Amino acid sequence: MRNAKLFAGTSHLSLAERVAAQLGAELAPVNLRRYTNRETTVDLGCSVREKDVYILQSGSMTTNDHLMEALIMVSAARLASARKITVVMPYFPYSKQSKKKKRRGAISGKLVASMLTVSGADHVITMDLHASQMAGFFSVPVDNLLSEPTIARWLAENVIRAGEKGQAAGAEGVVVVAKNAGGAKRVTALADRLGTSFALIHTDNAPTTRPYSRTPSSVALHTLPPTLRGHGMFADV
């Protein structure tokens, strides 16, 4: 990577190391510390003047801390006269909050996009945004990569074609399932690519006196082997 520096936050160091190894580069030094009051401070360990800076940081189980890390790293690079700053966020924080769900709610996904832009990001690379329209929240270029081709290739090579070796039943023995209606479009596209069947699970959250508060969908039950339909919670469906 000529005239470029790759920095990584603490959200997924193993991923950053694998990316650097794939590029044949080394991670640039950065000192990330937290004070006792949980504030984050960042020191870039090398000059980034007139260089292309890539900052790899993803959402995580401690999203707020890692989001602040990314914002501060972007700001530090901007103040250090970096030529261009690209933020690589495979899992974009708050992407599920991409619209107003209640009358007095917030669109948190747009807020995070604005924070990245204001901090100094020139380009954002992310993956599988919850809603592709979120790219419109940014005033800088956004690349929303899709994982479907990679997942489809892996399934075809390790699950469907494995049936020819006696390890699986091939395409006719595979069902792609959407856990809710929101994932139906993605699931049907994946099923069409693989040439398999698909199913959609619908859950009823209405109060009930039955032991199970969620009723399985008959659509999903059609994909179960007959031996499983007569046992437990499926017996009276």
C-alpha positions in Angstrom: 0.0 0.0 0.0 2.0 3.0 -1.3 1.4 6.3 0.4 -1.3 4.7 2.6 -1.7 3.8 6.3 -4.0 1.2 7.8 -5.1 1.8 11.4 -7.3 -0.4 13.5 -9.5 0.2 16.5 -10.0 -2.4 19.2 -13.4 -3.8 18.0 -11.9 -6.6 15.9 -8.1 -6.8 15.9 -7.9 -10.3 14.4 -9.9 -9.1 11.4 -7.6 -6.1 11.0 -4.5 -8.3 11.2 -6.0 -10.6 8.5 -6.8 -7.7 6.2 -3.3 -6.3 6.6 -1.8 -9.8 5.9 -4.0 -10.1 2.8 -2.7 -6.7 1.6 0.9 -7.5 2.4 1.0 -4.5 4.7 1.5 -3.8 8.4 -1.0 -2.1 10.8 0.1 1.4 11.5 0.8 2.1 15.2 -1.9 3.7 17.3 -2.2 4.2 21.0 -5.8 3.9 22.3 -6.4 4.5 26.0 -9.3 4.9 28.3 -9.3 7.1 31.3 -11.0 5.9 34.6 -14.1 7.9 33.6 -14.3 5.8 30.4 -13.2 8.7 28.1 -11.2 7.6 25.1 -7.9 9.2 23.9 -6.1 8.4 20.7 -2.5 9.0 19.5 -1.5 8.1 16.0 2.0 6.6 16.2 3.3 7.7 12.8 2.9 10.6 10.3 -0.1 10.7 8.1 0.5 14.0 6.4 -0.7 13.8 2.8 -1.3 10.1 3.0 -4.4 8.0 2.4 -5.6 6.8 5.8 -7.8 3.7 6.3 -9.4 3.2 9.7 -10.9 -0.3 10.3 -13.5 -0.4 13.1 -16.7 -2.3 13.3 -19.8 -2.4 15.5 -19.6 -4.8 18.4 -21.2 -5.7 21.7 -19.8 -2.4 23.1 -20.8 -0.3 20.1 -20.8 3.1 21.8 -17.2 2.8 23.0 -16.0 1.5 19.6 -18.0 4.1 17.7 -16.3 6.9 19.7 -12.9 5.3 19.0 -13.6 5.5 15.3 -14.8 9.1 15.5 -11.7 10.2 17.5 -9.3 8.3 15.2 -10.9 10.0 12.2 -10.6 13.4 13.8 -7.0 12.8 14.8 -6.1 11.8 11.2 -7.9 14.9 9.9 -6.0 17.2 12.3 -2.7 15.5 11.3 -3.3 16.6 7.7 -4.2 13.2 6.1 -5.0 13.6 2.4 -8.0 11.2 2.5 -9.7 9.2 5.3 -11.6 6.1 4.6 -13.6 4.4 7.4 -14.1 0.7 7.0 -17.0 -0.5 9.1 -18.2 -4.0 8.2 -21.0 -3.8 10.7 -22.4 -0.3 10.7 -23.5 0.8 14.2 -27.2 1.7 14.6 -28.0 0.6 11.1 -31.3 -1.0 12.3 -32.4 2.4 13.4 -32.7 3.8 9.9 -36.2 5.2 10.2 -38.6 6.8 12.7 -40.5 4.0 14.4 -42.4 6.1 16.8 -43.8 9.6 16.6 -41.1 11.2 18.9 -38.3 8.8 18.0 -34.9 9.5 16.5 -33.3 8.2 13.3 -30.1 7.1 15.0 -28.5 5.7 11.8 -28.6 9.1 10.2 -27.1 10.6 13.4 -24.1 8.2 13.2 -23.6 9.0 9.5 -23.5 12.7 10.2 -21.0 12.2 13.1 -18.6 10.3 10.8 -18.9 13.0 8.2 -18.4 15.9 10.6 -15.4 14.2 12.2 -13.7 14.2 8.9 -14.4 11.0 7.0 -14.1 11.2 3.2 -15.3 7.8 2.3 -17.1 5.0 4.1 -17.0 1.2 3.3 -19.5 -1.0 5.0 -21.3 -4.3 4.5 -24.9 -5.4 4.3 -26.6 -2.2 5.5 -29.9 -3.0 7.2 -31.6 -0.7 4.6 -29.6 0.2 1.5 -31.3 3.6 1.5 -29.0 4.5 4.4 -26.3 5.4 1.9 -28.4 8.6 1.3 -27.7 9.6 4.9 -24.1 10.5 4.0 -22.7 13.5 2.2 -19.6 11.5 1.2 -19.3 8.4 -1.0 -20.4 5.1 0.5 -19.7 1.6 -0.7 -22.2 -0.9 0.7 -20.7 -4.4 0.0 -22.9 -7.4 -0.2 -22.1 -10.7 1.5 -24.7 -12.7 -0.5 -22.3 -13.8 -3.4 -19.7 -15.1 -0.9 -22.2 -16.9 1.3 -23.8 -18.4 -1.8 -20.5 -19.6 -3.1 -19.6 -21.2 0.3 -23.0 -22.9 0.5 -22.7 -24.2 -3.0 -19.2 -25.6 -2.4 -19.6 -27.0 1.1 -23.2 -27.9 1.4 -24.9 -28.5 -1.9 -22.0 -30.0 -3.9 -21.0 -32.0 -0.9 -24.1 -34.0 -1.5 -22.3 -35.6 -4.5 -19.8 -37.0 -2.0 -22.5 -38.4 0.3 -22.2 -35.7 2.9 -25.5 -34.0 2.1 -28.6 -34.3 0.0 -27.7 -31.7 -2.6 -29.9 -28.7 -3.5 -33.1 -30.6 -3.0 -32.2 -31.2 0.7 -31.5 -27.5 1.5 -33.9 -24.9 2.6 -33.0 -21.2 3.2 -35.1 -19.7 6.0 -36.0 -16.1 6.8 -36.5 -15.5 10.5 -39.0 -12.8 9.8 -40.8 -11.0 7.0 -38.1 -8.3 6.8 -35.6 -10.9 5.5 -37.8 -12.4 2.9 -36.3 -10.5 0.0 -32.7 -11.4 0.9 -33.7 -15.1 1.5 -35.6 -15.5 -1.8 -32.7 -14.0 -3.7 -30.2 -16.4 -2.1 -32.5 -19.3 -2.7 -32.9 -18.4 -6.4 -29.1 -18.2 -6.7 -28.6 -21.6 -5.1 -31.7 -23.2 -6.8 -33.1 -24.3 -3.4 -36.4 -23.9 -1.5 -37.0 -21.2 1.0 -39.3 -20.7 4.0 -40.5 -17.8 6.1 -41.1 -17.9 9.8 -43.9 -15.9 11.2 -44.3 -15.3 14.9 -47.4 -14.3 16.8 -46.5 -12.2 19.8 -50.1 -11.8 21.1 -50.6 -12.8 24.8 -51.5 -16.5 25.2 -52.0 -19.1 27.9 -50.1 -21.7 26.0 -46.6 -22.8 27.3 -45.1 -21.2 24.2 -45.8 -17.5 23.5 -44.7 -17.8 19.8 -46.6 -19.9 17.4 -44.6 -21.4 14.5 -45.7 -20.7 11.0 -47.3 -23.5 9.0 -45.1 -22.4 6.1 -42.0 -23.3 8.1 -43.5 -26.5 9.3 -43.9 -27.8 5.8 -40.1 -27.9 5.5 -39.8 -30.2 8.6 -39.5 -34.0 8.3 -42.7 -35.8 9.2 -41.1 -37.3 12.3 -40.7 -33.9 13.9 -44.3 -32.7 13.2 -45.9 -34.9 15.8 -43.8 -34.1 18.8 -43.8 -31.3 21.4 -45.0 -27.9 20.4 -45.7 -28.9 16.8 -48.1 -31.7 17.7 -51.3 -29.5 17.8 -50.4 -27.1 15.0 
